[in-house]
Amino acid sequence: MKRKVVVTGLGAVTPIGNTVKEFWNNVKEGKVGIGEITKFDTSDYKVKLAAEVKDFSAKDHMDFKAAKRMELFSQYAVVAAAEAYQDSGLDIHKEDPYRAGVIVGSGIGSLQVVEREYEKILTKGPARVNPLMVPLMISNMAAGNISIQLGLKGKCTNVVTACASGTNCIGDALRAIQYGDADIMFAGGTESCICPTGVAGFTSLTALSTSSDPLRASLPFDEERGGFVLGEGAGVVVLEELEHAKARGAKIYAEVRGYGATGDAFHITSPAEDGEGAAKAMSLAMEEGGILPSQVDYINAHGTGTHHNDLFETRAIKLAFGDAAKDVVINSTKSMIGHLLGAAGGVEFITCVKTIEDGFIHQTVGTRRTDEECDLNYAIGAPIEKDVTYALTNSLGFGGHNATLLLKKYDG
């Protein structure tokens, strides 16, 4: 029999705020975190804009030696996890550390360390490569570093499913608690690849927006959408078995009621054109939660701002929801923070939690007019204030990975 799982802690590092409070306040104000790339010279690049994290210094959050042994994606993850830990009110010294684990993913890990060390090979020879290159680079080190920093000795893994990584990680953490492998799990995603290789690679794939206007660059569902904006950051949440959370008097944000994960078996970058795979992930999450599509109040869409994603995700929602598709409110947080790749699912899950808490559905900022087939309610022009009992969040990744989580307002 599956155990009930709730959310008891939130932590975020984003392009519009390096804490959950700052992030959510800026979401409510419709602030766009997109601007000129400052991390490297883009003179020879078609893409000039990205959604960078601002005013972040790892040594403000951890000792210098620890920071030096982490790349940015790991630093973001550790800082977000530390905020979630503090927010949860947990004291790991009062817990069985083998019942508290981590599943935090990154789609890419560190391209930056590969760039730096390959340059050394070319200019100084292979003997000059940093001995820590591999542990700095590999994507599982976000989870490993969180475990080390917080003393979490339970299940410690990472799911790498490109842009679905964060959502799949939270889904796997949900399962770990439901079936008794853990009582507490830190879960989510992290990413930082705004660098020459990352931008060049996605540009050559024709996946990125080439807009020069930060307010008209990330345009989910808009008829003028032309690609996603590369973002960075981390979103980590604390999931906890319900009775365990109640026993220690934890604040409970929401209940995680369902999880669906599927594969399109279609194409390495494009979602299935009919939306069937993503629709099945949504249906599985709703079935596990024991609800009908008509009961879902809100969907945080993957909503990247690419032509294929937004069209096929709209088809998927129509397929999964039927007649109820026209009534559900949909938005895309990527309209403000760009696409955080492996971190997107973690940050967007937090957006759903805060939406349920405040009854506030943010607008899809920048989107003005949708194309003919993107004809659902994408919260265009203004936010929507309404009571939200059930929320879905979708993530779709290169390789055909589809992941959906269902959250429910906690009613005690």
C-alpha positions in Angstrom: 0.0 0.0 0.0 1.5 3.3 -1.1 2.2 5.9 1.6 1.1 9.5 1.2 3.8 12.1 0.3 3.8 15.8 1.0 6.0 18.8 0.3 7.6 20.3 3.4 10.5 22.4 2.0 11.4 24.6 -1.0 14.6 26.0 -2.4 15.4 27.8 -5.6 18.2 29.7 -7.5 16.7 31.3 -10.6 17.3 34.1 -13.1 14.7 36.2 -11.2 15.7 35.4 -7.6 18.1 33.3 -5.6 15.6 32.4 -2.9 12.1 31.1 -3.3 10.7 34.2 -1.7 12.5 36.5 -4.2 11.7 34.2 -7.1 8.0 34.0 -6.3 7.6 37.8 -5.7 9.2 38.4 -9.1 6.9 35.8 -10.7 3.9 37.6 -9.3 5.2 40.9 -10.7 5.8 39.3 -14.1 9.5 40.1 -14.1 11.6 38.8 -17.0 15.0 37.5 -16.2 16.3 37.5 -19.7 19.2 39.7 -20.9 22.4 40.0 -22.8 24.8 37.1 -22.2 27.6 38.3 -19.9 29.4 35.0 -19.3 31.4 35.1 -22.6 31.8 37.2 -25.7 29.0 36.5 -28.1 30.3 38.6 -31.0 30.5 35.6 -33.3 27.2 34.1 -32.1 23.7 34.4 -33.6 22.2 34.1 -30.1 22.9 37.0 -27.8 20.3 36.5 -25.0 20.0 34.1 -22.1 18.4 34.0 -18.6 21.4 34.1 -16.3 21.4 33.8 -12.5 22.4 37.2 -11.1 24.5 38.2 -8.0 25.4 34.6 -7.0 28.5 33.9 -5.0 29.0 30.4 -3.7 31.3 31.6 -0.9 28.3 33.4 0.6 26.7 30.1 1.2 29.5 27.6 1.8 33.2 27.6 2.7 35.7 28.4 0.0 37.2 25.0 -0.2 33.9 23.3 -0.7 32.9 25.8 -3.4 36.2 25.2 -5.3 35.3 21.6 -5.5 32.0 22.2 -7.3 31.1 23.6 -10.7 28.2 26.1 -10.9 25.5 23.4 -11.5 26.5 21.7 -8.2 26.8 25.1 -6.3 23.3 26.0 -7.4 21.9 22.7 -6.3 23.6 22.8 -2.9 22.4 26.3 -2.2 18.8 25.4 -3.3 18.9 22.3 -1.1 20.2 24.2 1.9 17.3 26.6 1.5 14.8 23.7 1.3 16.4 22.1 4.3 16.1 25.3 6.4 12.6 25.9 5.1 11.5 22.3 6.1 12.6 22.7 9.7 14.4 19.4 9.6 17.2 18.5 11.9 19.1 15.7 10.3 20.7 14.9 13.7 17.3 13.9 15.0 16.6 11.7 12.0 17.9 8.3 10.8 20.2 9.6 8.0 19.7 6.4 6.1 16.0 7.2 5.7 16.8 10.6 4.1 18.0 10.7 0.6 18.7 12.8 -2.5 17.6 12.5 -6.2 18.7 15.7 -8.0 19.5 15.6 -11.7 21.2 17.7 -14.3 20.7 17.3 -17.9 24.2 18.2 -18.9 26.5 18.6 -15.9 29.5 21.0 -16.6 30.4 21.9 -20.1 32.5 24.7 -18.7 35.1 22.4 -17.1 35.3 20.4 -20.4 36.0 23.6 -22.2 38.7 24.8 -19.8 40.5 21.5 -19.5 40.4 20.7 -23.3 42.0 24.1 -23.8 44.8 23.1 -21.4 45.3 19.9 -23.4 45.7 21.9 -26.6 48.0 24.6 -25.2 49.8 22.9 -22.3 49.4 19.2 -22.8 47.4 16.4 -21.1 49.5 16.4 -18.0 48.1 19.8 -17.0 44.5 18.7 -16.8 42.9 19.3 -13.4 42.8 16.1 -11.3 39.3 17.0 -10.3 38.0 17.5 -13.9 35.9 14.3 -13.8 34.2 14.8 -10.4 33.6 18.5 -11.3 32.0 17.6 -14.6 29.7 14.6 -14.1 26.1 15.3 -13.5 25.5 13.1 -10.5 27.8 15.4 -8.4 24.9 17.7 -7.7 23.2 14.9 -5.7 26.5 13.8 -4.2 27.4 17.2 -3.0 23.9 17.8 -1.4 24.3 14.5 0.4 27.7 15.4 1.7 26.7 18.9 2.7 23.5 18.0 4.5 24.5 14.5 5.9 21.9 12.6 3.9 22.9 8.9 3.8 19.9 7.3 2.2 19.2 6.7 -1.5 21.4 9.1 -3.5 20.9 9.1 -7.3 20.2 11.3 -10.2 17.9 11.0 -13.2 19.3 12.4 -16.5 16.4 12.8 -19.0 17.4 16.1 -20.6 14.7 18.7 -20.0 12.6 16.3 -18.0 15.3 15.5 -15.5 14.0 17.6 -12.6 10.5 16.2 -12.9 11.6 12.6 -13.2 13.8 13.1 -10.1 10.9 14.3 -8.1 8.8 11.5 -9.4 11.4 8.9 -8.4 11.7 10.5 -5.0 7.9 10.2 -4.6 8.2 6.5 -5.4 11.0 6.0 -2.9 8.9 7.4 -0.1 5.6 5.8 -1.3 7.1 2.3 -1.2 9.1 2.7 2.0 12.7 3.2 0.7 12.9 6.5 2.6 10.9 8.9 4.8 12.5 12.1 3.5 13.9 12.9 0.0 15.5 16.0 -1.4 14.6 16.1 -5.1 14.7 18.4 -8.1 17.1 19.6 -10.8 20.0 21.9 -11.5 21.7 23.3 -14.6 24.3 25.8 -15.7 25.5 25.6 -19.3 25.3 29.2 -20.6 28.8 28.9 -22.1 30.2 28.8 -25.7 29.7 25.1 -26.2 26.1 25.1 -24.8 25.0 28.1 -26.8 26.7 27.0 -30.0 25.2 23.5 -29.7 21.6 24.6 -29.2 22.0 27.3 -31.8 23.2 24.8 -34.4 20.1 22.7 -33.5 18.0 25.8 -34.3 16.4 25.4 -30.9 17.2 28.9 -29.5 15.5 32.2 -30.1 17.6 34.7 -32.0 15.6 37.7 -30.8 17.4 40.7 -29.6 14.5 41.9 -27.4 14.5 40.3 -23.9 10.7 40.9 -23.7 10.0 39.2 -27.1 12.4 36.3 -26.8 10.7 33.6 -24.7 7.2 33.5 -26.2 5.5 30.2 -25.3 2.4 29.4 -27.5 2.8 32.8 -29.3 2.4 32.9 -33.1 5.8 34.7 -33.3 7.7 32.1 -31.1 11.0 31.3 -32.5 12.8 29.0 -30.0 13.6 28.8 -26.3 15.9 31.0 -24.3 18.7 29.2 -22.4 18.4 29.6 -18.7 20.2 28.3 -15.6 19.5 27.7 -11.9 18.2 25.0 -9.5 15.0 24.0 -7.9 15.1 21.5 -5.0 12.2 20.4 -2.8 11.8 18.3 0.4 9.3 15.5 0.0 8.3 13.6 3.2 6.0 10.8 4.2 2.8 12.4 5.6 2.8 10.8 9.1 6.5 11.6 9.5 5.9 15.2 8.6 2.9 15.4 11.0 4.8 13.8 13.8 7.5 16.5 13.8 5.0 19.4 13.3 6.2 20.3 9.8 4.6 22.9 7.7 2.9 21.0 4.8 2.8 22.9 1.5 0.9 20.4 -0.7 0.5 16.7 -1.3 2.0 15.0 -4.3 -0.8 12.8 -5.6 0.4 11.4 -8.9 3.3 10.8 -11.3 3.3 9.7 -14.9 6.4 9.0 -17.1 6.4 7.8 -20.7 8.6 7.6 -23.8 7.5 8.8 -27.2 9.6 6.3 -29.2 9.5 8.8 -32.0 12.4 11.2 -32.4 15.6 12.4 -30.6 14.5 16.0 -30.4 10.9 16.4 -31.5 8.0 15.4 -29.3 5.5 13.0 -30.9 3.4 15.1 -33.3 0.1 13.8 -32.0 1.1 14.4 -28.4 0.2 10.9 -27.4 3.2 10.2 -25.1 2.8 13.4 -23.1 -0.9 12.9 -22.9 -0.4 9.4 -21.5 2.0 10.8 -18.8 -0.7 13.3 -17.8 -3.4 10.6 -17.8 -1.2 8.3 -15.6 -0.6 11.1 -13.1 -4.4 11.8 -12.9 -5.2 8.2 -12.6 -2.8 7.6 -9.8 -4.3 10.7 -8.0 -7.8 9.3 -8.5 -9.2 12.4 -10.3 -10.8 13.3 -13.6 -9.4 15.9 -16.0 -12.2 18.2 -15.1 -10.9 18.5 -11.6 -7.5 19.9 -12.6 -7.5 23.7 -12.1 -4.0 24.5 -13.5 -1.3 23.1 -15.7 2.3 24.4 -15.6 3.2 23.6 -19.2 6.6 22.6 -20.5 5.9 25.5 -22.8 9.4 26.2 -24.2 8.5 28.6 -27.0 9.6 26.3 -29.8 7.2 25.7 -32.6 7.0 22.0 -32.2 6.9 21.8 -28.4 4.1 24.2 -27.9 1.9 22.9 -30.7 2.4 19.2 -29.8 2.0 19.9 -26.0 -1.3 21.6 -26.8 -2.4 18.6 -28.8 -1.4 16.4 -25.8 -3.4 18.4 -23.3 -6.5 18.2 -25.7 -5.9 14.4 -26.0 -5.6 13.9 -22.2 -8.3 16.3 -21.1 -10.9 16.0 -23.9 -13.7 18.6 -23.4 -12.1 19.7 -20.1 -9.0 21.1 -22.0 -10.9 24.4 -22.7 -11.5 25.0 -19.0 -8.1 24.4 -17.5 -5.7 27.3 -17.0 -2.3 26.8 -18.5 0.9 28.9 -18.3 4.6 28.7 -18.9 7.1 29.9 -16.3 9.7 29.8 -19.0 8.2 33.0 -20.3 10.1 34.8 -17.5 13.1 32.6 -16.7 13.8 30.9 -20.0 14.4 27.1 -20.2 16.5 25.8 -17.3 16.8 22.4 -19.0 17.4 19.8 -16.2 16.4 22.3 -13.6 13.2 23.4 -15.2 11.0 20.7 -13.6 12.3 21.5 -10.1 11.6 25.2 -10.4 8.3 24.7 -12.1 7.2 22.3 -9.4 7.9 25.0 -6.9 5.8 27.4 -9.0 2.9 24.9 -8.7 3.3 24.7 -5.0 3.3 28.4 -4.6 0.3 28.7 -7.0 -1.7 26.4 -4.8 -0.6 28.2 -1.7 -1.5 31.7 -3.0 -4.3 31.0 -5.4 -2.3 33.0 -8.0 -1.7 31.7 -11.6 1.0 33.9 -13.2 0.5 35.1 -16.8 2.5 33.7 -19.7 4.5 36.9 -19.9 5.3 38.3 -23.4 2.9 36.1 -25.2 0.3 38.2 -27.0 -1.4 36.2 -29.7 -1.4 32.5 -30.2 -1.4 30.7 -33.5 -4.5 28.9 -34.8 -4.0 25.5 -33.2 -2.7 26.8 -29.9 -6.2 27.7 -28.8 -6.4 27.0 -25.1 -6.3 29.3 -22.1 -2.6 30.2 -21.6 -3.1 33.0 -19.1 -2.3 35.7 -21.6 -2.3 39.4 -20.7 -2.8 39.2 -17.0 -2.5 36.7 -14.1 -5.5 34.8 -12.8 -6.4 34.7 -9.2 -8.4 31.5 -8.4 -8.5 28.7 -5.9 -6.3 25.9 -7.1 -6.9 22.4 -5.6 -5.2 20.3 -8.3 -2.2 21.3 -10.4 -0.2 19.4 -13.0 3.3 20.2 -14.2 4.7 18.8 -17.4 8.3 18.3 -18.6 9.3 16.9 -22.0 12.9 16.0 -22.8 15.1 15.3 -25.9 14.9 11.6 -26.5 11.1 11.5 -26.1 11.0 11.7 -22.3 7.6 12.8 -20.9 7.1 13.4 -17.2 4.1 14.8 -15.3 3.4 15.4 -11.6 0.1 16.0 -9.9 -0.1 18.2 -6.8 -3.1 18.7 -4.5 -3.8 21.3 -1.9 -3.2 19.8 1.5 -6.4 19.8 3.5 -5.2 18.1 6.6 
